[in-house]
Amino acid sequence: MNLEGLEDYMLECTNKSLFGVECLGCGIQRATALLFRGEFIAAFKMYPAIYTLLILALVVILNLFIKFRFAFQIKVGLLLLNVIIIIISYVIKMNAVL
């Protein structure tokens, strides 16, 4: 995980700076930077929902141009999957900190 220089330009987590506890979105910026650098496994370890969020974004953007059957159900399913992954990874991360 080589992010030297990039972390200077990333937004600081308000929750972490105010309360000292990471939020559910902590790590998504670093995971995105790692993804663009081609470090796919490191991106997943940083923020496990990165790939399902990308799939959801692609489906939403694609659905703007191409209407397909069950689009709403697919988007809701991907959204619920992302919420579950984010919450589970957050709980695991917080238990590892304790």
C-alpha positions in Angstrom: 0.0 0.0 0.0 1.9 2.9 -1.3 -0.1 6.1 -1.0 2.7 8.5 -0.2 1.9 12.0 -1.4 -1.7 11.3 -2.1 -2.9 11.4 1.5 -2.0 15.1 1.6 -4.9 15.7 -0.8 -7.5 13.5 0.8 -10.4 14.8 2.9 -10.2 14.3 6.6 -12.9 12.3 8.3 -14.9 14.7 10.4 -16.2 11.9 12.6 -12.7 10.7 13.3 -11.3 14.2 14.0 -14.2 15.1 16.3 -14.8 11.9 18.1 -11.7 9.8 17.5 -13.8 7.0 15.9 -13.8 6.0 12.3 -17.1 6.3 10.3 -18.6 3.7 8.0 -17.0 5.5 5.0 -13.4 5.7 6.4 -11.1 4.1 3.9 -13.0 4.7 0.7 -10.7 7.5 -0.6 -7.6 5.4 0.1 -9.2 2.3 -1.5 -10.1 4.3 -4.6 -6.6 5.6 -4.9 -5.2 2.1 -4.5 -7.7 0.9 -7.1 -6.5 3.5 -9.6 -2.9 2.5 -8.9 -3.7 -1.1 -9.7 -3.4 -2.5 -6.2 -6.7 -4.4 -6.3 -6.2 -6.6 -3.2 -5.0 -3.7 -1.1 -8.0 -1.7 -2.2 -10.3 -4.5 -1.0 -8.5 -4.8 2.3 -8.8 -1.1 2.8 -12.5 -0.9 2.0 -14.2 -4.2 1.2 -17.3 -2.6 -0.4 -15.3 -0.8 -3.1 -16.0 -3.3 -5.8 -19.8 -3.7 -5.1 -20.0 0.1 -5.0 -18.4 0.3 -8.4 -20.8 -2.3 -9.7 -23.7 -0.3 -8.3 -22.4 2.9 -9.8 -22.0 1.2 -13.2 -25.5 -0.2 -13.1 -27.0 3.2 -12.2 -25.1 5.0 -14.9 -25.8 2.3 -17.5 -29.5 2.5 -16.6 -29.6 6.2 -17.4 -28.9 5.3 -21.0 -30.3 1.8 -21.4 -33.5 0.8 -19.8 -33.6 -2.9 -18.8 -36.0 -5.2 -17.0 -35.8 -5.4 -13.2 -33.5 -2.4 -13.1 -35.1 -1.2 -9.8 -34.8 -4.6 -8.2 -31.2 -4.9 -9.2 -30.3 -1.5 -7.9 -32.1 -2.1 -4.6 -30.4 -5.5 -4.3 -27.0 -4.0 -4.9 -27.7 -1.2 -2.5 -28.7 -3.7 0.3 -25.6 -5.8 -0.5 -23.4 -2.7 -0.1 -25.0 -1.7 3.2 -24.5 -5.2 4.6 -20.8 -5.4 3.4 -20.1 -1.9 4.8 -21.7 -2.6 8.2 -20.1 -6.1 8.6 -16.6 -4.7 7.6 -17.1 -1.8 10.0 -18.0 -4.1 12.9 -15.0 -6.3 12.1 -12.7 -3.3 12.0 -14.0 -1.8 15.2 -13.6 -5.2 17.0 -10.0 -5.5 15.7 -9.3 -2.0 17.2 -10.6 -3.0 20.6 
